[in-house]
Amino acid sequence: MEYFLSHVGVIFIAGLIVAVCAVTWWGLTARNEVLKRERAKARKEAALAKRREQENNNN
């Protein structure tokens, strides 16, 4: 118990570092999800534009 009490500050700082890493990881994965959706939407729009262009060329 004495060891634990003498290292409470170190344990708290380590926990804080782990919490900061977890929040950072969560934020980065959320941002990545948004970017993936944006890229998928851009690819879909590009494919639709290409299809429209091909249909216009055929007519």
Residue frames as qw, qx, qy, qz and C-alpha x, y, z in Angstrom:
[[0.000, 0.886, 0.464, 0.000, 0.00, 0.00, 0.00],
 [0.326, -0.760, 0.102, 0.552, 2.87, 2.35, 0.79],
 [0.390, -0.072, 0.600, 0.694, 4.28, 1.81, -2.71],
 [0.161, 0.643, 0.666, 0.343, 0.91, 2.63, -4.26],
 [0.165, -0.922, -0.286, 0.200, 0.48, 5.79, -2.21],
 [0.378, -0.620, 0.275, 0.630, 3.97, 7.00, -3.02],
 [0.239, -0.050, 0.676, 0.695, 3.34, 6.52, -6.77],
 [0.310, 0.671, 0.617, -0.272, -0.19, 7.92, -7.06],
 [0.164, 0.784, -0.142, -0.581, 1.06, 10.86, -9.12],
 [0.050, -0.357, 0.803, 0.474, 2.90, 8.63, -11.57],
 [0.241, 0.318, 0.916, 0.035, -0.12, 6.35, -11.90],
 [0.262, 0.767, 0.387, -0.440, -2.39, 9.36, -12.46],
 [0.115, 0.686, -0.404, -0.594, -0.09, 10.79, -15.15],
 [0.132, -0.115, 0.923, 0.342, 0.12, 7.41, -16.89],
 [0.269, 0.535, 0.786, -0.151, -3.68, 7.16, -16.85],
 [0.207, 0.801, 0.087, -0.555, -3.92, 10.68, -18.24],
 [0.010, 0.486, -0.674, -0.556, -1.53, 9.81, -21.07],
 [0.186, 0.174, 0.952, 0.169, -3.57, 6.71, -21.92],
 [0.257, 0.703, 0.566, -0.346, -6.79, 8.76, -21.89],
 [0.152, 0.738, -0.223, -0.618, -5.27, 11.39, -24.20],
 [0.059, -0.250, 0.856, 0.448, -4.13, 8.66, -26.60],
 [0.234, 0.397, 0.887, -0.039, -7.61, 7.08, -26.57],
 [0.252, 0.787, 0.314, -0.468, -9.35, 10.39, -27.30],
 [0.069, 0.622, -0.500, -0.599, -6.85, 11.17, -30.06],
 [0.154, -0.019, 0.945, 0.289, -7.37, 7.73, -31.61],
 [0.264, 0.594, 0.727, -0.221, -11.15, 8.18, -31.45],
 [0.196, 0.797, 0.025, -0.571, -10.94, 11.59, -33.10],
 [0.009, 0.474, -0.693, -0.544, -8.69, 10.35, -35.88],
 [0.191, 0.186, 0.949, 0.169, -10.91, 7.37, -36.65],
 [0.269, 0.719, 0.526, -0.365, -13.99, 9.61, -36.73],
 [0.154, 0.744, -0.260, -0.596, -12.23, 11.99, -39.14],
 [0.110, -0.238, 0.872, 0.413, -11.11, 9.06, -41.30],
 [0.297, 0.443, 0.842, -0.082, -14.71, 7.86, -41.50],
 [0.270, 0.812, 0.199, -0.477, -15.83, 11.27, -42.75],
 [0.052, 0.624, -0.562, -0.541, -13.04, 11.37, -45.33],
 [0.246, 0.027, 0.942, 0.226, -13.93, 7.87, -46.56],
 [0.338, 0.651, 0.641, -0.226, -17.55, 8.94, -47.09],
 [0.190, 0.822, -0.100, -0.527, -16.45, 12.06, -48.97],
 [0.066, -0.424, 0.775, 0.463, -14.14, 10.05, -51.25],
 [0.297, 0.270, 0.913, 0.069, -16.87, 7.47, -51.93],
 [0.313, 0.776, 0.404, -0.369, -19.32, 10.25, -52.80],
 [0.108, 0.736, -0.386, -0.545, -16.78, 11.85, -55.15],
 [0.176, -0.170, 0.907, 0.342, -16.12, 8.50, -56.87],
 [0.334, 0.508, 0.786, -0.115, -19.87, 7.93, -57.28],
 [0.263, 0.837, 0.132, -0.462, -20.38, 11.39, -58.76],
 [0.005, -0.582, 0.631, 0.513, -17.43, 10.89, -61.12],
 [0.258, 0.080, 0.941, 0.202, -18.83, 7.55, -62.29],
 [0.333, 0.689, 0.596, -0.244, -22.26, 9.09, -62.88],
 [0.168, 0.813, -0.171, -0.530, -20.72, 11.98, -64.82],
 [0.119, -0.359, 0.816, 0.437, -18.72, 9.54, -66.94],
 [0.319, 0.346, 0.882, 0.034, -21.84, 7.49, -67.65],
 [0.294, 0.808, 0.326, -0.392, -23.80, 10.63, -68.65],
 [0.051, 0.701, -0.459, -0.544, -20.95, 11.69, -70.93],
 [0.204, -0.105, 0.919, 0.321, -20.88, 8.28, -72.61],
 [0.331, 0.568, 0.741, -0.134, -24.66, 8.33, -73.07],
 [0.225, 0.843, 0.043, -0.487, -24.46, 11.80, -74.61],
 [0.049, -0.531, 0.683, 0.499, -21.70, 10.65, -76.98],
 [0.287, 0.148, 0.933, 0.157, -23.78, 7.65, -78.08],
 [0.317, 0.721, 0.568, -0.237, -26.76, 9.85, -78.98]]
